[in-house]
Amino acid sequence: MGLADELAAEVVEHPIYGPRCPVARVFAIMEEGDADVLSEALSDRERFTAKQIARVLERRGLPVAESAIQRHRRGSCKCVPVG
């Protein structure tokens, strides 16, 4: 096996370095219906601020900082696009 083959074997399908995005962690533990609602709220910046979303998640026992929600909305978090 050559060096290229060995390196290819080490590639992770969706590499994420360091801790995962806090919003992604919340999505991973939510029920599908709730995840869909959260996704819509994240997309609707006119109706929902990051602060509002953070408050609702905190009340449900899912603390996510407003800044993490803002990063996720900008696409500057550690999430990897699927597809």
N, C-alpha and C positions, 0 to 999 in steps of 0.2 A: 504494500500500500504506500503510495507516494504522499508527500507533504500535503498536496492539494486535497487528496481524499481524506486524510486525517483531519484537516481543518474543516472540511465540509461536514464531517461527522459530528463536529463540535457545535455547529450552528444551531441555535435554538430557533424554533419556528417563529415565535413572537418575543424577541428579547426585550426585557424591561429591566433596566439597571436600577438598583436601589428599591426602596419601597414603592408599592403600586400607588396610583392616584387614589386619594381618599374617596372620590366620587365613584371610581370603578369598584372599590371595595364595597361601597354601599349597594351598587347595582348587583354585585355578586351574591348578596344575601337577601335581596328583596324578592318578593313574589312577582311574577311576571306582570300582572296588572298594575301593581304599584310602580314597577320599573318603567312601564310605558308612560304612566302619568308623570313621573319624574323627568323622563326624557323630553316629553312635550314641554314641561315647565322650563327646563334648561334651554330649550330652543326658543321660547317666547320671552325675549328680553323686555318687551313692551309691557307685559302684564306682571312679570315676576322678577324682582331683583335677586341678586345673589344672597343678600341679607335675609330676605323673606324665605327663600328656599332653605337656607341654613337654620333659621329659627324652627321651621316645620320639622326638618330632619332631627334637630336636637330634641324637640318634644317627643318624637317617636323613639328616642334612645339611640339615634344614629348621628352623633356629633360630627359635623364636617364644617371646617372653617369657611367663612365667606370667601377668603382669598383662594382657597382650593377650588371652590365653585367657579370663581372668576377665571382661574387658570384653565379649568376644564372647558369652560365656554369658549375661551380664546384658542383652545387647541394647543396650549403650551404646557400641558401636563404630561405625565408619563404613559398615557394611554396609547395603544397602538391601533391604528385603523384596521378594521376587519374587512377583508375582501379585496 
